[in-house]
Amino acid sequence: MSVNRTGCTAGMAFAVLAAGLLFLPPGGGAGGSALGPFSAQAQNFGERVVMGDVVDARSSPVSGATVFLKSLKSKSIRSFTSTAKGRFQFSQVNMTEDYELWAEKDGRKTATKTVSSWDARKAYETELKMK
C-alpha cells in the first residue's frame, strides 16, 4: 500500500488546526506565518461613489427613473432621479455596509443589485436595465 505524504501531511496539519492545538495569530505574527509570507490586506474603510446608467430593454437611456440605494444595515433608503442621459450617482456611500440598488419608473422596475462591503472599489459603476 502506498502512502501519499503530501496528502497525509496536509491532513495532519488541518487536524491540528481544527483541534485548536496550534495557535496562529492574525497575520502570522512578526514578518510572516507558518502558512506563508506576510501580506498586506486591503481594508474597506471610507466612502465610495455608486454610479451608473438606467437603460431600457434596447439599451436606450431612461431619464426620470427613480434610483434607490438601500442600506441593509440601517434600512435607510436614498434616492436619485436619473438624468436625461439615464445617469445616476450616489456619493459618500459607506464601504463597510452592504446595499441594494434598483430603479423604478412608470410601474417598471430593474433587477436589484447588491453593492457589497467586500468590494474594495472606490467607484462602483453598473447598468440598471428596465424590464
Buried (B, 14 or more C-beta within 10 A) or exposed (E): EEEEEEEEEEEEEEEEBEEEEEEEEEEBEEEEBEEEEEEEEEEBEEEBBBBBBBBBEEEEBBBEBBBBBBBEEEEEEBEBEBBEEBBBBBEEBBBEBBBBBBBBBEEEBBEEBEBBBEEEEEEBEBEBBBE
